Amino acid sequence: MISLFIHQTVYTSDHNVLAVVSGYCNLHPPQEETASSIAAMYKHIPFKSMI
């Protein structure tokens, strides 16, 4: 599931990352801490270089 989450986020602009993570947290409440840590990690990843 996390791999799918990452795949969707790679094609999302930096400005919308928090919105994606928020939706992920709403769908998977038990994973909220994991999603939050992923969001923090994404702030340091250059999205355009990954595509």
C-alpha positions in Angstrom: 0.0 0.0 0.0 2.8 2.4 0.8 4.4 1.7 -2.6 1.1 2.7 -4.2 1.0 5.8 -2.0 4.5 6.7 -3.1 3.7 6.2 -6.8 0.7 8.5 -6.5 2.7 11.2 -4.7 5.6 11.2 -7.2 3.3 12.5 -9.8 1.8 15.1 -7.4 3.2 18.6 -7.2 5.1 19.6 -4.0 2.3 22.0 -3.1 -0.2 19.1 -3.0 1.8 16.6 -1.0 0.2 17.5 2.3 -3.2 17.1 0.8 -2.3 13.6 -0.5 -0.9 12.6 2.9 -4.0 14.0 4.6 -6.2 11.8 2.4 -4.0 8.8 3.1 -4.4 9.4 6.8 -8.1 9.6 6.5 -8.3 6.3 4.6 -5.9 4.6 7.0 -6.2 6.1 10.5 -3.9 3.4 12.1 -1.2 4.5 9.6 -1.4 8.1 10.5 2.1 8.3 12.2 3.6 6.4 9.2 2.0 8.7 6.7 3.2 11.8 8.7 6.8 10.5 8.7 6.5 9.9 5.0 5.3 13.4 4.5 8.3 14.8 6.4 10.6 12.7 4.3 9.1 13.9 1.1 10.0 17.5 1.9 13.6 16.5 1.3 13.0 14.6 -2.0 13.3 16.4 -5.4 10.2 15.2 -7.1 11.1 16.2 -10.6 14.4 14.2 -10.5 12.4 11.1 -9.7 10.2 11.2 -12.8 
